[in-house]
Amino acid sequence: MPKREVMIVIGVIIGGISGYLYWKYIGCFTGTCAITSVWYKSTLYGMFMGGMLFDLFRDFLK
């Protein structure tokens, strides 16, 4: 796997962990928040954002 794709995979993993931890410790306990009220939505959102963030660093590895 090329280095550029490795960066995206690392970002997805870190983002997923961060999203889950955000739900667990901060989250929305009233159930009115669209993303942070359910653990899997928060985790998926974190994975998406982590992948997007680490994709920015992909160009530096060329």
N, C-alpha and C positions, 0 to 999 in steps of 0.2 A: 504494500500500500504506500503510495507516495506521501511525502511529508505534508503536503497541502491537505490531503484528506484526513491525515492523522490529527491535524490541528482541529478540524471540524468535529471529529469524533470525541476528542478530549473536551471541547467546548460543550458538546451535548451531554456528556457524562457529568461535568462540573455543574452545568446549568440544571440538570435534573436533580442532582443532590441539593443544590441551593434552593430550587423551587420547593422540594419536599420539606426541607428544614424551615423555609419561610412559612409554609402552611402549618407545620407542627408548632413552632414557637411564637409566631406573630399572627398569622392567619385571620380569618373572619369568623367569629363564633356565632354571629347572628344569622348567617346563611344568606345574607343579602348581597354579598360580594360575588360578582360573576366568576372570577378566576380563583380567588383564594378560599372559597368556602368548601371546596372539595379537594382532597389530596391529589387526585390524579390530574385535575385541571391545572393546578398549581405546578405540578411536576412537569407536565407536558409544555406548559408555557415557559418554564425555566429551561427545558431542553431546547426549545425553539430559539429563545433569546441567547442562550449560551452558544449554540451553533452559529447564529448570526454574528455574535461578537467575535468569536474566534475565527470566523471566515474573513474578517477584516485583516487579521494578521497573516493570512494565507499569502498575500502578495509579497510580503517581506521574505518569504522562504524560496523565492524563485532563483 
